[in-house]
Amino acid sequence: MGNEYIFFDEAIREQFVHFIASHNIACTVRPDPMEGFIVELPEDLADDMEAVIEDKYEALLDAQRDLVNAAEEEDVADVMGVTVTLPDGQPCLVRLPAVYGRRLVELFTFEEIHALVTLIAHNANNPVEGPLCRK
């Protein structure tokens, strides 16, 4: 599985896909089982290219959020969507309250957030008995 990016607005997704294509990077687009679209990129991208892609994705997320806020006006419930890979390999979207999402993106990349919540899902499904620390 490559790097995955979720979008809820088709036009914003297309902006991202065109941006990716302009850098001669192949991607696949598929509907998210819960809502929206997932754009998947190869895993083996150069670090500097991943940084450029992350910057573009964050800018598009801001635009996506602004569209949602404008559409829902005062009844907006700010959330952050994090794609999680469940222990059976199935991807799903976990919605986090915006207050947690903002704090996470201040400290972690989207790949690190995905890895963290995937690890939590794995450990919740396969709990380890006994003390936390072992010698």
DSSP file (Angstrom, degrees, kcal/mol; ACC not computed):
  #  RESIDUE AA STRUCTURE BP1 BP2  ACC     N-H-->O    O-->H-N    N-H-->O    O-->H-N    TCO  KAPPA ALPHA  PHI   PSI    X-CA   Y-CA   Z-CA
    1    1 A M              0   0    0      0, 0.0     3,-0.1     0, 0.0     2,-0.0   0.000 360.0 360.0 360.0 137.1    0.0    0.0    0.0
    2    2 A G        -     0   0    0      1,-0.2     2,-0.3    40,-0.0    41,-0.1  -0.078 360.0 -54.6 -92.5-165.3    1.3    3.4   -0.9
    3    3 A N  E     -A   41   0A   0     38,-1.1    38,-3.1    39,-0.3     2,-0.4  -0.613  59.0-152.9 -75.0 130.9    0.7    6.9    0.6
    4    4 A E  E     -A   40   0A   0     -2,-0.3     2,-0.4    36,-0.2    36,-0.2  -0.882  14.4-172.7-115.3 141.0   -3.0    7.6    0.8
    5    5 A Y  E     -A   39   0A   0     34,-2.2    34,-3.2    -2,-0.4     2,-0.4  -0.997  13.8-146.9-130.7 131.7   -4.7   11.0    0.8
    6    6 A I  E     -A   38   0A   0     -2,-0.4     2,-0.3    32,-0.2    32,-0.2  -0.810  15.5-179.1-105.8 141.9   -8.4   11.4    1.4
    7    7 A F  E     -A   37   0A   0     30,-2.7    30,-3.3    -2,-0.4    25,-0.2  -0.985  19.9-170.1-135.3 145.4  -10.7   14.1   -0.2
    8    8 A F  S    S+     0   0    0     -2,-0.3     2,-0.5    28,-0.2    28,-0.2   0.570  75.7  67.1-107.6 -16.2  -14.4   14.8    0.2
    9    9 A D     >  -     0   0    0      1,-0.1     4,-2.2    28,-0.1     5,-0.2  -0.926  69.4-149.8-111.2 128.2  -14.7   17.2   -2.6
   10   10 A E  H  > S+     0   0    0     -2,-0.5     4,-2.4     1,-0.2     5,-0.2   0.887  96.6  51.6 -63.9 -41.2  -14.3   16.0   -6.2
   11   11 A A  H  > S+     0   0    0      2,-0.2     4,-1.7     1,-0.2    -1,-0.2   0.901 111.8  46.5 -64.8 -40.7  -13.0   19.3   -7.5
   12   12 A I  H  > S+     0   0    0      2,-0.2     4,-1.9     1,-0.2    -1,-0.2   0.884 110.5  53.6 -69.3 -37.7  -10.3   19.5   -4.8
   13   13 A R  H  X S+     0   0    0     -4,-2.2     4,-2.6     1,-0.2    -2,-0.2   0.927 107.8  51.0 -59.0 -44.3   -9.4   15.9   -5.4
   14   14 A E  H  X S+     0   0    0     -4,-2.4     4,-2.6     1,-0.2    -2,-0.2   0.857 105.3  55.5 -64.6 -35.3   -8.9   16.7   -9.1
   15   15 A Q  H  X S+     0   0    0     -4,-1.7     4,-2.2     2,-0.2    -1,-0.2   0.925 110.5  46.3 -59.9 -43.4   -6.6   19.6   -8.2
   16   16 A F  H  X S+     0   0    0     -4,-1.9     4,-2.7     2,-0.2    -2,-0.2   0.923 111.6  50.4 -64.7 -45.5   -4.5   17.2   -6.2
   17   17 A V  H  X S+     0   0    0     -4,-2.6     4,-2.6     1,-0.2    -2,-0.2   0.908 111.9  47.8 -61.3 -42.7   -4.5   14.6   -9.0
   18   18 A H  H  X S+     0   0    0     -4,-2.6     4,-2.1     2,-0.2    -1,-0.2   0.889 111.0  51.6 -65.3 -38.8   -3.4   17.2  -11.6
   19   19 A F  H  X S+     0   0    0     -4,-2.2     4,-0.6    -5,-0.2    -2,-0.2   0.931 111.6  46.9 -60.8 -46.0   -0.7   18.5   -9.2
   20   20 A I  H ><>S+     0   0    0     -4,-2.7     5,-1.6     1,-0.2     3,-1.3   0.922 111.9  50.4 -62.1 -45.5    0.6   14.9   -8.8
   21   21 A A  H ><5S+     0   0    0     -4,-2.6     3,-2.1     1,-0.3    -1,-0.2   0.849 101.4  62.4 -62.5 -34.6    0.5   14.3  -12.6
   22   22 A S  H 3<5S+     0   0    0     -4,-2.1    -1,-0.3     1,-0.3    -2,-0.2   0.703 103.7  50.0 -65.5 -17.0    2.4   17.6  -13.2
   23   23 A H  T <<5S-     0   0    0     -3,-1.3    -1,-0.3    -4,-0.6    -2,-0.2   0.185 119.2-113.2-102.4  14.1    5.3   15.9  -11.3
   24   24 A N  T < 5 +     0   0    0     -3,-2.1     2,-0.5     1,-0.2    -3,-0.2   0.866  68.9 143.5  56.7  41.0    5.0   12.8  -13.4
   25   25 A I      < -     0   0    0     -5,-1.6    -1,-0.2    20,-0.0     2,-0.2  -0.940  46.4-132.9-111.9 131.5    3.9   10.7  -10.5
   26   26 A A        +     0   0    0     -2,-0.5     2,-0.3    -3,-0.1    -5,-0.0  -0.550  30.8 173.6 -79.2 146.3    1.3    7.9  -11.1
   27   27 A C        -     0   0    0     -2,-0.2     2,-0.4    14,-0.1    14,-0.2  -0.974  23.5-138.7-146.6 161.4   -1.6    7.7   -8.7
   28   28 A T  E     -B   40   0A   0     12,-2.0    12,-3.0    -2,-0.3     2,-0.4  -0.944  12.5-155.1-120.3 147.6   -4.8    5.7   -8.3
   29   29 A V  E     +B   39   0A   0     -2,-0.4    10,-0.2    10,-0.2    -2,-0.0  -0.977  19.6 164.3-122.3 133.5   -8.1    7.1   -7.2
   30   30 A R  E     -B   38   0A   0      8,-2.3     8,-3.3    -2,-0.4     2,-0.1  -0.984  41.5 -97.1-143.4 154.7  -10.9    5.1   -5.6
   31   31 A P  E     -B   37   0A   0      0, 0.0     6,-0.3     0, 0.0     5,-0.1  -0.476  39.2-119.5 -69.1 142.6  -14.0    5.8   -3.6
   32   32 A D        -     0   0    0      4,-2.2     4,-0.1   -25,-0.2    60,-0.1  -0.661  19.4-128.0 -77.5 137.6  -13.6    5.7    0.1
   33   33 A P  S    S+     0   0    0      0, 0.0    -1,-0.1     0, 0.0     3,-0.1   0.788 106.5  34.1 -59.2 -26.7  -15.9    3.0    1.6
   34   34 A M  S    S-     0   0    0      1,-0.3     2,-0.3    -3,-0.0    58,-0.0   0.888 132.3 -37.1 -94.4 -47.1  -17.3    5.5    4.1
   35   35 A E  S    S+     0   0    0    -28,-0.0    -1,-0.3     0, 0.0     2,-0.1  -0.888  97.2  10.8-176.4 142.2  -17.3    8.8    2.2
   36   36 A G  S    S-     0   0    0     -2,-0.3    -4,-2.2   -28,-0.2     2,-0.3  -0.463  82.6 -58.7  87.9-154.1  -15.2   10.7   -0.3
   37   37 A F  E     -AB   7  31A   0    -30,-3.3   -30,-2.7    -6,-0.3     2,-0.5  -0.959  30.8-144.4-137.0 148.2  -12.2    9.6   -2.4
   38   38 A I  E     -AB   6  30A   0     -8,-3.3    -8,-2.3    -2,-0.3     2,-0.6  -0.971   8.7-161.6-115.8 129.0   -8.8    8.2   -1.7
   39   39 A V  E     -AB   5  29A   0    -34,-3.2   -34,-2.2    -2,-0.5     2,-0.5  -0.951  12.5-160.1-107.8 122.5   -5.8    9.1   -3.9
   40   40 A E  E     -AB   4  28A   0    -12,-3.0   -12,-2.0    -2,-0.6   -36,-0.2  -0.897   7.4-171.8-110.5 131.8   -3.0    6.6   -3.5
   41   41 A L  E     -A    3   0A   0    -38,-3.1   -38,-1.1    -2,-0.5   -14,-0.1  -0.750  36.4 -83.8-113.0 161.5    0.6    7.4   -4.5
   42   42 A P        -     0   0    0      0, 0.0     3,-0.5     0, 0.0   -39,-0.3  -0.248  30.1-132.8 -61.8 154.0    3.7    5.1   -4.7
   43   43 A E  S    S+     0   0    0      1,-0.2     2,-0.5   -41,-0.1   -41,-0.0   0.772  94.3  69.9 -76.1 -27.4    5.6    4.4   -1.5
   44   44 A D        +     0   0    0      2,-0.0    -1,-0.2     3,-0.0     2,-0.2  -0.100  65.2 138.5 -93.2  37.5    9.0    5.0   -2.9
   45   45 A L        -     0   0    0     -2,-0.5     2,-0.0    -3,-0.5   -20,-0.0  -0.517  61.1 -99.9 -79.3 149.4    8.9    8.8   -3.5
   46   46 A A     >  -     0   0    0     -2,-0.2     4,-2.5     1,-0.1     3,-0.2  -0.345  30.7-117.6 -64.2 148.5   11.9   10.9   -2.6
   47   47 A D  H  > S+     0   0    0      1,-0.2     4,-2.0     2,-0.2     5,-0.1   0.877 114.3  52.0 -57.8 -41.4   11.7   12.7    0.7
   48   48 A D  H  > S+     0   0    0      1,-0.2     4,-1.7     2,-0.2    -1,-0.2   0.875 110.4  48.7 -66.5 -35.2   11.8   16.2   -0.8
   49   49 A M  H  > S+     0   0    0     -3,-0.2     4,-2.6     2,-0.2    -2,-0.2   0.896 108.6  53.6 -69.5 -39.3    8.9   15.2   -3.2
   50   50 A E  H  X S+     0   0    0     -4,-2.5     4,-2.7     1,-0.2    -2,-0.2   0.891 107.6  51.8 -60.6 -38.3    6.9   13.9   -0.3
   51   51 A A  H  X S+     0   0    0     -4,-2.0     4,-2.1     2,-0.2    -1,-0.2   0.904 110.0  48.3 -64.7 -41.4    7.4   17.2    1.5
   52   52 A V  H  X S+     0   0    0     -4,-1.7     4,-2.1     2,-0.2    -2,-0.2   0.909 112.9  48.4 -64.2 -42.3    6.2   19.1   -1.5
   53   53 A I  H  X S+     0   0    0     -4,-2.6     4,-2.9     1,-0.2    -2,-0.2   0.913 109.8  52.0 -65.0 -43.1    3.1   16.8   -1.8
   54   54 A E  H  X S+     0   0    0     -4,-2.7     4,-2.6     1,-0.2    -1,-0.2   0.900 108.7  51.1 -60.9 -40.9    2.4   17.2    1.9
   55   55 A D  H  X S+     0   0    0     -4,-2.1     4,-2.0     2,-0.2    -1,-0.2   0.929 112.6  45.5 -61.7 -44.9    2.4   21.0    1.6
   56   56 A K  H  X S+     0   0    0     -4,-2.1     4,-2.3     2,-0.2    -2,-0.2   0.917 112.6  51.2 -64.3 -43.1    0.0   20.9   -1.3
   57   57 A Y  H  X S+     0   0    0     -4,-2.9     4,-2.6     1,-0.2    -2,-0.2   0.912 109.1  50.4 -61.3 -43.9   -2.2   18.4    0.5
   58   58 A E  H  X S+     0   0    0     -4,-2.6     4,-2.0     2,-0.2    -1,-0.2   0.899 110.5  49.7 -62.5 -40.3   -2.4   20.6    3.6
   59   59 A A  H  X S+     0   0    0     -4,-2.0     4,-1.8     1,-0.2    -1,-0.2   0.903 112.4  47.6 -64.2 -40.4   -3.3   23.6    1.4
   60   60 A L  H  X S+     0   0    0     -4,-2.3     4,-2.8     2,-0.2    -2,-0.2   0.850 107.7  55.7 -70.0 -33.6   -6.0   21.6   -0.3
   61   61 A L  H  X S+     0   0    0     -4,-2.6     4,-2.8     2,-0.2    -1,-0.2   0.905 106.6  51.2 -62.9 -39.7   -7.3   20.4    3.1
   62   62 A D  H  X S+     0   0    0     -4,-2.0     4,-2.3     2,-0.2    -2,-0.2   0.923 111.7  46.7 -61.7 -43.4   -7.7   24.0    4.2
   63   63 A A  H  X S+     0   0    0     -4,-1.8     4,-2.0     2,-0.2    -2,-0.2   0.897 112.2  50.8 -64.6 -40.2   -9.6   24.7    1.0
   64   64 A Q  H  X S+     0   0    0     -4,-2.8     4,-2.2     2,-0.2    -2,-0.2   0.919 110.1  49.5 -62.8 -44.2  -11.7   21.6    1.6
   65   65 A R  H  X S+     0   0    0     -4,-2.8     4,-3.0     1,-0.2    -2,-0.2   0.907 108.7  52.9 -61.3 -42.2  -12.5   22.7    5.2
   66   66 A D  H  X S+     0   0    0     -4,-2.3     4,-2.4     1,-0.2    -1,-0.2   0.882 108.2  50.9 -61.9 -38.2  -13.5   26.1    3.9
   67   67 A L  H  X S+     0   0    0     -4,-2.0     4,-2.3     2,-0.2    -1,-0.2   0.920 111.8  46.8 -63.6 -43.5  -15.9   24.6    1.5
   68   68 A V  H  X S+     0   0    0     -4,-2.2     4,-2.5     2,-0.2     5,-0.2   0.930 112.8  49.5 -64.1 -44.8  -17.5   22.5    4.2
   69   69 A N  H  X S+     0   0    0     -4,-3.0     4,-1.7     1,-0.2    -2,-0.2   0.909 112.3  47.7 -61.0 -42.2  -17.7   25.5    6.6
   70   70 A A  H  < S+     0   0    0     -4,-2.4    -1,-0.2    -5,-0.2    -2,-0.2   0.887 114.1  47.3 -66.3 -38.4  -19.3   27.6    3.9
   71   71 A A  H  < S+     0   0    0     -4,-2.3    -2,-0.2     1,-0.2    -1,-0.2   0.868 123.0  32.2 -71.5 -36.6  -21.8   24.8    3.0
   72   72 A E  H >< S-     0   0    0     -4,-2.5     3,-2.1     1,-0.2    -2,-0.2   0.537  86.9-176.7-100.3  -7.5  -22.8   24.1    6.6
   73   73 A E  G >< S+     0   0    0     -4,-1.7     3,-0.9     1,-0.3    -1,-0.2  -0.212  70.1   0.3  47.5-116.9  -22.3   27.6    7.9
   74   74 A E  G 3  S+     0   0    0      1,-0.2    -1,-0.3    -4,-0.1    -4,-0.1   0.645 125.7  66.2 -79.6 -14.3  -23.0   27.7   11.7
   75   75 A D  G <  S+     0   0    0     -3,-2.1    -1,-0.2    -6,-0.1    -2,-0.2   0.146  71.5 139.8 -92.9  21.4  -23.7   24.0   12.1
   76   76 A V    <   -     0   0    0     -3,-0.9     2,-0.6    -7,-0.1    -7,-0.1  -0.414  38.1-162.4 -70.1 135.7  -20.2   23.0   11.2
   77   77 A A        -     0   0    0     -2,-0.1     2,-0.2     2,-0.0    -1,-0.1  -0.901  19.8-142.1-115.1  97.9  -18.6   20.1   13.2
   78   78 A D        +     0   0    0     -2,-0.6    20,-1.7    19,-0.0     2,-0.3  -0.408  33.6 160.8 -65.2 128.0  -14.9   20.4   12.6
   79   79 A V  E     -C   97   0B   0     18,-0.2     2,-0.4    -2,-0.2    16,-0.1  -0.946  33.7-136.8-141.1 162.2  -13.3   17.0   12.3
   80   80 A M  E     -C   96   0B   0     16,-2.7    16,-3.2    -2,-0.3     2,-0.5  -0.987  18.3-141.9-119.9 133.3  -10.1   15.5   10.9
   81   81 A G  E     -C   95   0B   0     -2,-0.4     2,-0.5    14,-0.2    14,-0.2  -0.836  16.7-172.7 -96.5 129.6  -10.2   12.3    8.9
   82   82 A V  E     -C   94   0B   0     12,-2.7    12,-3.0    -2,-0.5     2,-0.4  -0.985  20.4-134.2-122.0 124.9   -7.4    9.8    9.4
   83   83 A T  E     -C   93   0B   0     -2,-0.5     2,-0.4    10,-0.2    10,-0.2  -0.651  25.7-167.4 -78.1 129.7   -7.2    6.7    7.3
   84   84 A V  E     -C   92   0B   0      8,-3.5     8,-2.5    -2,-0.4     2,-0.7  -0.934  18.6-140.6-118.4 139.2   -6.5    3.6    9.4
   85   85 A T  E     -C   91   0B   0     -2,-0.4    37,-0.1    29,-0.3     5,-0.1  -0.901  26.6-142.6 -97.5 113.4   -5.4    0.2    8.2
   86   86 A L    >   -     0   0    0      4,-3.0     3,-2.9    -2,-0.7    36,-0.1  -0.264  28.4 -99.2 -71.1 161.7   -7.2   -2.3   10.3
   87   87 A P  T 3  S+     0   0    0      0, 0.0    -1,-0.1     0, 0.0    35,-0.0   0.772 124.9  57.3 -54.9 -27.1   -5.5   -5.6   11.4
   88   88 A D  T 3  S-     0   0    0      2,-0.1    -2,-0.1     1,-0.0    -3,-0.0   0.409 122.9-106.0 -84.2   4.5   -7.3   -7.4    8.5
   89   89 A G  S <  S+     0   0    0     -3,-2.9    -1,-0.0     1,-0.3     0, 0.0   0.337  77.2 135.4  91.7  -6.8   -5.7   -5.0    6.0
   90   90 A Q        -     0   0    0     -5,-0.1    -4,-3.0     1,-0.0    -1,-0.3  -0.599  49.6-135.9 -79.1 130.1   -8.9   -3.1    5.3
   91   91 A P  E     +C   85   0B   0      0, 0.0     2,-0.3     0, 0.0    -6,-0.2  -0.608  29.6 169.8 -82.2 146.4   -8.6    0.7    5.3
   92   92 A C  E     -C   84   0B   0     -8,-2.5    -8,-3.5    -2,-0.3     2,-0.5  -0.964  32.2-112.1-147.5 165.5  -11.2    2.8    7.1
   93   93 A L  E     -C   83   0B   0     -2,-0.3     2,-0.5   -10,-0.2   -10,-0.2  -0.876  21.5-161.9-105.5 128.6  -11.6    6.5    8.0
   94   94 A V  E     -C   82   0B   0    -12,-3.0   -12,-2.7    -2,-0.5     2,-0.6  -0.934  13.2-143.3-106.6 129.1  -11.5    7.5   11.7
   95   95 A R  E     -C   81   0B   0     -2,-0.5   -14,-0.2   -14,-0.2    -2,-0.0  -0.823  17.7-169.6 -96.1 124.8  -13.0   11.0   12.4
   96   96 A L  E     -C   80   0B   0    -16,-3.2   -16,-2.7    -2,-0.6     5,-0.0  -0.886  31.5-101.6-111.3 142.6  -11.2   12.9   15.1
   97   97 A P  E >>  -C   79   0B   0      0, 0.0     4,-2.2     0, 0.0     3,-1.1  -0.334  36.9-115.5 -57.4 145.2  -12.4   16.1   16.7
   98   98 A A  H 3> S+     0   0    0    -20,-1.7     4,-3.1     1,-0.3     5,-0.3   0.821 112.4  63.4 -56.0 -35.6  -10.6   19.1   15.2
   99   99 A V  H 3> S+     0   0    0    -21,-0.2     4,-1.2     1,-0.2    -1,-0.3   0.888 110.5  38.7 -60.3 -38.3   -9.0   20.0   18.5
  100  100 A Y  H <> S+     0   0    0     -3,-1.1     4,-2.5     2,-0.2    -2,-0.2   0.885 114.5  54.3 -76.8 -40.3   -7.1   16.7   18.5
  101  101 A G  H  X S+     0   0    0     -4,-2.2     4,-2.5     1,-0.2     5,-0.2   0.916 107.5  49.8 -59.7 -44.6   -6.5   16.8   14.8
  102  102 A R  H  X S+     0   0    0     -4,-3.1     4,-1.2     1,-0.2    -1,-0.2   0.910 111.6  48.4 -61.9 -42.0   -4.8   20.2   14.9
  103  103 A R  H  X S+     0   0    0     -4,-1.2     4,-0.9    -5,-0.3    -1,-0.2   0.893 111.1  51.1 -66.7 -38.4   -2.6   19.1   17.8
  104  104 A L  H >X S+     0   0    0     -4,-2.5     4,-2.8     1,-0.2     3,-1.0   0.938 109.2  48.7 -63.5 -46.8   -1.6   16.0   15.9
  105  105 A V  H 3< S+     0   0    0     -4,-2.5    -1,-0.2     1,-0.3    -2,-0.2   0.706 104.1  61.7 -71.9 -16.7   -0.7   17.8   12.6
  106  106 A E  H 3< S+     0   0    0     -4,-1.2    -1,-0.3    -5,-0.2    -2,-0.2   0.813 120.4  23.9 -70.7 -29.1    1.4   20.3   14.6
  107  107 A L  H << S+     0   0    0     -3,-1.0     2,-0.3    -4,-0.9    -2,-0.2   0.675 122.0  44.0-110.8 -22.8    3.7   17.5   15.8
  108  108 A F  S  < S-     0   0    0     -4,-2.8     2,-0.1    -5,-0.1    -1,-0.1  -0.880  71.4-119.8-128.5 154.6    3.4   14.6   13.3
  109  109 A T     >  -     0   0    0     -2,-0.3     4,-2.2     1,-0.1     5,-0.2  -0.403  40.4-104.9 -78.6 168.3    3.3   14.1    9.5
  110  110 A F  H  > S+     0   0    0      1,-0.2     4,-2.5     2,-0.2     5,-0.2   0.862 123.5  53.9 -64.7 -33.6    0.2   12.5    8.0
  111  111 A E  H  > S+     0   0    0      2,-0.2     4,-2.5     1,-0.2    -1,-0.2   0.905 108.8  48.4 -65.5 -40.4    2.2    9.3    7.5
  112  112 A E  H  > S+     0   0    0      2,-0.2     4,-2.5     1,-0.2    -2,-0.2   0.889 111.1  50.2 -66.9 -38.7    3.1    9.3   11.2
  113  113 A I  H  X S+     0   0    0     -4,-2.2     4,-2.6     2,-0.2     5,-0.3   0.934 111.2  49.0 -63.8 -45.2   -0.5    9.9   12.2
  114  114 A H  H  X S+     0   0    0     -4,-2.5     4,-2.2     1,-0.2   -29,-0.3   0.929 112.4  48.2 -58.4 -46.6   -1.6    7.0   10.0
  115  115 A A  H  X S+     0   0    0     -4,-2.5     4,-2.3     2,-0.2    -1,-0.2   0.902 111.8  50.7 -61.8 -41.6    1.0    4.8   11.5
  116  116 A L  H  X S+     0   0    0     -4,-2.5     4,-2.3     2,-0.2    -2,-0.2   0.947 113.6  41.8 -62.6 -50.9    0.0    5.8   15.0
  117  117 A V  H  X S+     0   0    0     -4,-2.6     4,-2.3     1,-0.2    -1,-0.2   0.832 113.4  54.0 -70.9 -29.5   -3.7    5.2   14.6
  118  118 A T  H  X S+     0   0    0     -4,-2.2     4,-2.4    -5,-0.3    -1,-0.2   0.908 109.2  48.9 -66.4 -41.2   -3.1    1.9   12.7
  119  119 A L  H  X S+     0   0    0     -4,-2.3     4,-2.8     2,-0.2    -2,-0.2   0.904 110.7  50.5 -63.3 -41.7   -0.9    0.7   15.6
  120  120 A I  H  X S+     0   0    0     -4,-2.3     4,-2.4     2,-0.2    -2,-0.2   0.928 110.7  49.0 -61.7 -44.7   -3.7    1.7   18.1
  121  121 A A  H  X S+     0   0    0     -4,-2.3     4,-1.7     2,-0.2    -2,-0.2   0.911 112.3  48.8 -61.2 -42.5   -6.2   -0.3   16.0
  122  122 A H  H  X S+     0   0    0     -4,-2.4     4,-1.6     1,-0.2    -2,-0.2   0.934 113.7  45.5 -62.7 -46.6   -3.9   -3.3   15.9
  123  123 A N  H  < S+     0   0    0     -4,-2.8    -1,-0.2     1,-0.2    -2,-0.2   0.835 110.6  53.5 -68.7 -31.9   -3.3   -3.2   19.6
  124  124 A A  H  < S+     0   0    0     -4,-2.4    -1,-0.2    -5,-0.2    -2,-0.2   0.859 114.1  42.8 -67.9 -33.8   -7.0   -2.7   20.4
  125  125 A N  H  < S+     0   0    0     -4,-1.7    -2,-0.2     1,-0.2    -1,-0.2   0.730 126.5  32.6 -82.3 -23.5   -7.7   -5.8   18.3
  126  126 A N  S  < S-     0   0    0     -4,-1.6    -1,-0.2    -5,-0.1    -2,-0.1  -0.587  84.1-168.3-132.0  68.8   -4.8   -7.8   19.7
  127  127 A P        -     0   0    0      0, 0.0     2,-0.5     0, 0.0    -3,-0.1  -0.262  15.8-134.0 -65.5 147.3   -4.4   -6.7   23.4
  128  128 A V        -     0   0    0     -5,-0.1     2,-0.2     2,-0.1    -2,-0.0  -0.889  19.1-140.4-101.2 125.8   -1.2   -7.7   25.3
  129  129 A E        +     0   0    0     -2,-0.5     0, 0.0     3,-0.0     0, 0.0  -0.487  59.3  35.0 -81.5 153.7   -1.8   -9.1   28.7
  130  130 A G  S    S-     0   0    0     -2,-0.2    -2,-0.1     4,-0.0     4,-0.1  -0.420  99.1 -17.8 101.7-175.0    0.4   -8.2   31.6
  131  131 A P        -     0   0    0      0, 0.0     0, 0.0     0, 0.0     0, 0.0  -0.242  53.6-126.6 -68.3 154.8    2.5   -5.2   32.7
  132  132 A L  S    S+     0   0    0      1,-0.1     2,-0.4     2,-0.0    -3,-0.0   0.924  96.8  50.4 -64.9 -46.9    3.3   -2.5   30.2
  133  133 A C  S    S-     0   0    0      2,-0.0     2,-0.4     0, 0.0    -1,-0.1  -0.803  70.2-179.1 -98.4 134.3    7.0   -2.6   31.0
  134  134 A R              0   0    0     -2,-0.4    -4,-0.0     1,-0.1    -2,-0.0  -0.978 360.0 360.0-132.2 146.3    8.8   -5.9   30.9
  135  135 A K              0   0    0     -2,-0.4    -1,-0.1     0, 0.0    -2,-0.0   0.394 360.0 360.0-102.4 360.0   12.5   -6.9   31.5
